[in-house]
């Protein structure tokens, strides 16, 4: 019985790994034949004049090429592992006068078995639970090797055609029944992450009792976000600029109408995602913190005489609406994947700032901005 050595390892192969290299007389671009390009033929084997030292008159190597392939689905960019069955021309050889057509048919059947189990392994990678993928691959590799051993033993490497033909038919039928299932990852909750947001346009509308007025755009808002599960911890800064609409007595000075104002609030808050889809996030939030109010008019006071900003407290309540125009999965890591997205957001919030002499200043704020979130998320 002739022994056949098959390479059953999964190889990570760069597309350019064999560029400009001649392998045992085989040009680099002809080194591997991928299953499905065409059936094997005698030209896929290097020729030798004599059998090897064990008296074998042909030998072949085949395996699977695996690599990350970049794909996209809607706004999601992700990588997935693609398995392709390959036949090595540089490592496969024959002694022509002893290598029969039946031996070639046998080699093709083994190649087909390799493809059958490459598809089953591909489906395991695509659809099995992340913690079950490794066990599924091991199971299919054992099953594949067992089938190859059975075909080799019963057909005597193709020398007994009456035993080989039933396997040809069986493997062909199984290949027809086995297709690969494309899988687009479904993104779950954050294990942990970080985000940065910044408004590029913000309008402020104050209550009728406020002594300030604002033109558009009049403010900016930015901050850090730390998502965990459905919650997002916020560190927020919001600045608004305007002028007084009437004379104001503030910090022991009389400020005339038209005095420039600077209102700054900062704080820590919490957001909660109440709606999340592949394209949209809706997350109400509240923020508690401090506030500064400056009035600036050189005709009243300037230089070192300028009073320090009055510190007060602030509270903001609002909702963010995020449009995620681009999402990325960077790589797979068992149950979690490194995820990031780029978003456009709109927000509406009510901010109350309490300052001496003026009481609570309440404003309604509308903002448009950009943000980026990144972190570890589970996926399916």
NORLINSUL-V410815 format. One record per residue. N is the residue number from 1. RES is the residue in one small letter. PSI is psi in whole degrees, 0 to 359 (NA if undefined). OMEGA is omega in degrees with one decimal (* if undefined). D_CENTER is the distance of its C-alpha to the mean C-alpha in Angstrom with 2 decimals. Layout:
N_RES_PSI_OMEGA_D_CENTER / N_RES_PSI_OMEGA_D_CENTER
This chain:
1_x_131_-178.2_50.00 / 2_x_134_-179.8_47.73 / 3_x_139_178.8_44.74 / 4_x_126_178.8_41.37 / 5_x_123_-179.3_38.66 / 6_x_139_177.5_35.11 / 7_x_107_-175.3_32.01 / 8_x_27_179.4_29.72 / 9_x_150_172.8_27.06 / 10_x_122_-174.0_23.46 / 11_x_135_171.3_23.23 / 12_x_112_-170.5_20.41 / 13_x_123_175.4_21.99 / 14_x_146_-178.3_21.25 / 15_x_334_-177.5_22.25 / 16_x_15_-172.3_24.86 / 17_x_331_-175.9_26.00 / 18_x_22_-179.5_29.37 / 19_x_137_176.3_30.06 / 20_x_28_179.9_33.77 / 21_x_137_176.4_34.69 / 22_x_117_-174.6_37.41 / 23_x_105_176.8_36.93 / 24_x_38_179.9_40.29 / 25_x_0_179.7_41.38 / 26_x_123_178.5_38.23 / 27_x_150_-175.5_36.56 / 28_x_319_-176.8_32.99 / 29_x_357_177.7_31.71 / 30_x_9_-174.3_33.63 / 31_x_315_-175.3_32.57 / 32_x_137_169.9_30.37 / 33_x_123_177.8_31.03 / 34_x_140_178.9_28.10 / 35_x_137_178.8_29.15 / 36_x_343_176.9_29.92 / 37_x_316_177.7_31.05 / 38_x_167_176.0_34.61 / 39_x_157_174.8_36.76 / 40_x_148_171.5_37.81 / 41_x_176_-173.7_41.15 / 42_x_334_-179.6_43.60 / 43_x_349_178.3_42.40 / 44_x_357_178.8_39.12 / 45_x_134_170.6_41.26 / 46_x_152_-178.9_42.94 / 47_x_144_173.5_46.67 / 48_x_153_-179.3_48.85 / 49_x_329_-173.7_52.62 / 50_x_154_173.3_52.97 / 51_x_167_177.9_51.21 / 52_x_184_-174.5_49.52 / 53_x_343_177.4_51.43 / 54_x_3_179.2_50.72 / 55_x_12_179.8_52.19 / 56_x_142_-176.5_48.92 / 57_x_359_168.2_48.94 / 58_x_159_-178.1_45.28 / 59_x_150_178.5_41.91 / 60_x_157_176.5_38.30 / 61_x_132_176.1_34.80 / 62_x_160_-177.4_31.71 / 63_x_209_-177.9_28.29 / 64_x_134_175.9_24.63 / 65_x_126_178.8_22.26 / 66_x_141_-179.6_18.65 / 67_x_160_174.8_15.84 / 68_x_129_177.5_12.16 / 69_x_130_179.1_12.14 / 70_x_132_-179.8_9.96 / 71_x_169_176.6_10.05 / 72_x_148_175.9_9.87 / 73_x_109_-175.6_11.19 / 74_x_237_179.8_12.75 / 75_x_6_-176.5_10.77 / 76_x_129_172.4_7.29 / 77_x_127_-175.4_6.10 / 78_x_165_176.1_4.60 / 79_x_143_176.8_6.99 / 80_x_156_179.6_9.64 / 81_x_124_175.7_12.96 / 82_x_133_179.8_15.92 / 83_x_128_177.0_19.41 / 84_x_133_-179.8_22.43 / 85_x_133_-175.1_26.00 / 86_x_153_175.6_28.05 / 87_x_128_-177.4_31.73 / 88_x_114_178.3_32.96 / 89_x_327_-176.4_35.99 / 90_x_334_-175.8_36.87 / 91_x_354_-179.5_37.23 / 92_x_139_-175.3_38.93 / 93_x_167_178.6_42.66 / 94_x_158_166.6_45.85 / 95_x_108_-166.2_49.63 / 96_x_317_-174.6_50.34 / 97_x_345_179.4_53.74 / 98_x_346_-175.4_52.44 / 99_x_110_-173.7_49.03 / 100_x_167_175.1_49.69 / 101_x_328_178.5_47.88 / 102_x_323_175.1_47.45 / 103_x_322_177.4_45.64 / 104_x_319_177.6_43.29 / 105_x_321_177.9_42.76 / 106_x_315_179.2_42.01 / 107_x_320_179.0_39.39 / 108_x_321_178.1_37.75 / 109_x_317_178.4_37.73 / 110_x_320_176.4_35.97 / 111_x_319_178.7_33.42 / 112_x_321_176.6_32.94 / 113_x_318_177.3_32.55 / 114_x_318_179.0_29.82 / 115_x_320_178.2_27.99 / 116_x_313_-177.5_28.62 / 117_x_337_171.0_26.99 / 118_x_320_178.4_24.09 / 119_x_318_179.3_23.35 / 120_x_321_176.5_23.85 / 121_x_320_177.0_21.56 / 122_x_316_178.7_18.87 / 123_x_324_176.9_19.37 / 124_x_318_178.3_19.23 / 125_x_320_-174.8_15.83 / 126_x_326_-167.9_14.61 / 127_x_339_-177.1_16.58 / 128_x_151_173.7_18.08 / 129_x_144_-173.4_17.19 / 130_x_322_-177.8_15.11 / 131_x_357_-179.6_18.34 / 132_x_355_-175.2_20.33 / 133_x_313_-176.8_18.58 / 134_x_316_179.1_20.61 / 135_x_322_179.4_23.82 / 136_x_317_179.2_23.26 / 137_x_316_178.8_22.83 / 138_x_319_179.6_25.96 / 139_x_314_-177.9_27.86 / 140_x_327_177.7_27.22 / 141_x_319_177.0_28.13 / 142_x_318_-179.9_31.34 / 143_x_319_178.7_32.13 / 144_x_312_-178.6_31.65 / 145_x_325_178.6_33.90 / 146_x_319_178.9_36.45 / 147_x_319_179.3_36.66 / 148_x_318_177.8_37.08 / 149_x_320_-179.7_39.78 / 150_x_315_179.9_41.53 / 151_x_318_-179.4_41.59 / 152_x_315_-176.3_42.78 / 153_x_315_-173.9_45.53 / 154_x_327_-178.2_46.87 / 155_x_357_-176.8_46.81 / 156_x_52_178.4_47.93 / 157_x_31_177.1_45.18 / 158_x_355_-179.5_46.37 / 159_x_342_175.7_50.06 / 160_x_89_-172.9_50.68 / 161_x_327_-178.8_49.48 / 162_x_334_175.8_50.70 / 163_x_334_-178.1_48.13 / 164_x_320_-174.8_45.34 / 165_x_314_178.4_45.59 / 166_x_324_177.3_44.63 / 167_x_322_175.8_41.44 / 168_x_313_-178.0_40.69 / 169_x_318_-178.7_41.05 / 170_x_314_-177.8_39.14 / 171_x_321_177.6_36.09 / 172_x_317_178.9_36.18 / 173_x_317_179.3_36.29 / 174_x_322_177.2_33.35 / 175_x_319_178.9_31.26 / 176_x_331_-177.5_32.23 / 177_x_347_-172.9_31.10 / 178_x_106_175.1_27.74 / 179_x_155_179.0_24.94 / 180_x_141_-178.7_21.24 / 181_x_119_177.9_19.16 / 182_x_138_-178.3_16.00 / 183_x_122_173.1_13.29 / 184_x_122_-176.9_10.53 / 185_x_138_173.7_8.49 / 186_x_124_-172.8_10.17 / 187_x_129_178.7_8.81 / 188_x_208_-173.9_11.72 / 189_x_162_177.0_13.34 / 190_x_136_163.3_12.78 / 191_x_325_177.0_14.39 / 192_x_153_-179.4_14.83 / 193_x_186_179.1_13.66 / 194_x_146_178.1_15.32 / 195_x_156_176.6_15.74 / 196_x_129_179.3_18.23 / 197_x_152_-178.9_20.08 / 198_x_130_176.5_23.11 / 199_x_142_176.7_25.41 / 200_x_351_176.5_26.86 / 201_x_127_179.4_29.55 / 202_x_131_177.7_31.29 / 203_x_146_-177.8_34.60 / 204_x_131_176.5_36.88 / 205_x_124_-176.8_39.68 / 206_x_162_177.3_42.21 / 207_x_161_-177.5_44.73 / 208_x_336_-177.7_48.25 / 209_x_353_-178.1_49.66 / 210_x_141_178.9_47.56 / 211_x_13_-177.0_49.51 / 212_x_155_173.3_46.55 / 213_x_155_-178.1_45.20 / 214_x_144_172.1_42.02 / 215_x_172_-174.5_41.27 / 216_x_135_-9.1_37.90 / 217_x_152_-171.6_35.49 / 218_x_3_-170.6_36.69 / 219_x_166_168.2_33.88 / 220_x_159_-174.0_30.49 / 221_x_131_173.4_28.10 / 222_x_167_-178.3_25.28 / 223_x_180_176.9_23.89 / 224_x_147_179.1_21.34 / 225_x_141_179.8_19.40 / 226_x_94_-177.5_18.35 / 227_x_138_172.1_16.58 / 228_x_121_-173.8_17.40 / 229_x_232_179.4_17.25 / 230_x_356_-176.9_18.62 / 231_x_152_178.4_20.58 / 232_x_118_175.1_20.04 / 233_x_132_-173.7_22.57 / 234_x_139_167.5_23.75 / 235_x_111_-163.0_25.78 / 236_x_145_173.6_27.21 / 237_x_131_-179.5_29.69 / 238_x_130_-180.0_31.44 / 239_x_136_179.7_34.28 / 240_x_143_-175.0_36.73 / 241_x_141_179.8_39.65 / 242_x_215_179.8_42.80 / 243_x_161_178.5_46.56 / 244_x_146_179.0_49.31 / 245_x_350_178.3_51.05 / 246_x_163_178.6_54.24 / 247_x_143_-176.4_55.99 / 248_x_134_171.8_54.41 / 249_x_112_-172.2_55.99 / 250_x_128_179.8_53.23 / 251_x_40_175.6_53.52 / 252_x_15_176.2_57.32 / 253_x_151_174.3_57.00 / 254_x_113_-176.0_57.75 / 255_x_124_-177.9_54.96 / 256_x_168_174.9_56.00 / 257_x_139_-179.5_54.12 / 258_x_0_177.5_51.47 / 259_x_135_180.0_50.44 / 260_x_143_-179.2_46.85 / 261_x_147_173.4_44.58 / 262_x_117_178.6_41.39 / 263_x_121_-178.8_39.66 / 264_x_130_175.7_36.84 / 265_x_147_-179.9_35.17 / 266_x_160_179.6_32.65 / 267_x_180_177.5_31.50 / 268_x_137_-177.5_29.17 / 269_x_183_-178.5_27.81 / 270_x_130_174.0_25.65 / 271_x_157_180.0_23.48 / 272_x_122_178.3_22.65 / 273_x_117_177.4_20.15 / 274_x_348_177.8_22.45 / 275_x_126_177.0_20.30 / 276_x_123_173.8_16.59 / 277_x_183_177.9_15.34 / 278_x_336_-174.7_12.45 / 279_x_331_-170.2_14.50 / 280_x_145_166.4_16.80 / 281_x_139_171.3_17.40 / 282_x_122_-175.6_21.02 / 283_x_104_172.1_22.00 / 284_x_157_-178.6_25.66 / 285_x_163_168.6_26.63 / 286_x_152_-177.8_29.71 / 287_x_133_174.5_30.52 / 288_x_139_179.8_33.68 / 289_x_208_-177.5_34.99 / 290_x_174_-176.8_37.59 / 291_x_146_171.8_38.89 / 292_x_143_173.4_41.00 / 293_x_118_178.0_43.35 / 294_x_140_168.2_45.04 / 295_x_136_-172.9_47.80 / 296_x_115_176.6_48.67 / 297_x_110_-174.7_52.00 / 298_x_339_178.0_54.03 / 299_x_340_179.2_57.22 / 300_x_309_-178.3_56.95 / 301_x_146_-179.1_55.66 / 302_x_172_175.7_53.99 / 303_x_219_-176.0_53.29 / 304_x_344_179.9_53.84 / 305_x_350_-178.4_55.45 / 306_x_128_-178.1_52.27 / 307_x_151_175.6_51.48 / 308_x_150_-179.7_48.31 / 309_x_142_177.8_45.74 / 310_x_129_-179.7_46.39 / 311_x_136_177.4_43.79 / 312_x_198_176.0_43.05 / 313_x_158_-179.1_40.38 / 314_x_155_173.7_37.76 / 315_x_133_179.7_35.82 / 316_x_139_176.5_33.13 / 317_x_128_-178.5_31.89 / 318_x_193_-179.1_29.48 / 319_x_136_172.1_26.35 / 320_x_144_173.1_23.16 / 321_x_114_-175.3_21.70 / 322_x_130_170.2_18.19 / 323_x_111_-176.9_17.07 / 324_x_100_-175.8_13.34 / 325_x_349_178.1_13.67 / 326_x_128_177.7_10.25 / 327_x_147_-178.3_6.75 / 328_x_140_163.1_3.66 / 329_x_118_-173.5_0.52 / 330_x_314_177.1_4.29 / 331_x_163_179.3_6.26 / 332_x_146_178.6_8.02 / 333_x_83_180.0_10.98 / 334_x_254_-175.5_13.39 / 335_x_349_-175.8_13.04 / 336_x_154_177.7_10.25 / 337_x_147_176.4_6.72 / 338_x_119_-170.9_6.16 / 339_x_146_171.3_4.79 / 340_x_154_175.4_6.81 / 341_x_155_175.2_8.75 / 342_x_134_-174.2_12.07 / 343_x_157_165.8_14.91 / 344_x_137_-178.4_18.57 / 345_x_152_169.8_20.67 / 346_x_145_-178.5_24.23 / 347_x_151_172.8_26.19 / 348_x_130_179.8_29.68 / 349_x_152_175.3_31.40 / 350_x_129_-178.8_34.94 / 351_x_129_174.2_35.95 / 352_x_128_-179.9_39.24 / 353_x_126_-177.5_40.72 / 354_x_125_179.6_44.04 / 355_x_148_-179.0_46.39 / 356_x_148_-179.4_50.05 / 357_x_330_-173.3_52.61 / 358_x_348_-179.3_50.08 / 359_x_207_-177.5_48.70 / 360_x_122_175.7_45.34 / 361_x_117_-176.1_43.74 / 362_x_130_179.4_41.37 / 363_x_148_172.5_38.99 / 364_x_127_-172.0_36.63 / 365_x_136_174.2_33.61 / 366_x_132_-178.1_31.29 / 367_x_152_171.4_28.34 / 368_x_138_-176.8_25.70 / 369_x_191_178.4_22.98 / 370_x_154_177.1_19.53 / 371_x_165_176.3_16.98 / 372_x_133_176.9_13.70 / 373_x_145_178.8_12.02 / 374_x_147_177.2_9.94 / 375_x_187_177.9_10.13 / 376_x_129_177.3_9.78 / 377_x_147_172.8_9.42 / 378_x_160_-176.9_10.79 / 379_x_163_-175.4_9.62 / 380_x_NA_*_11.97
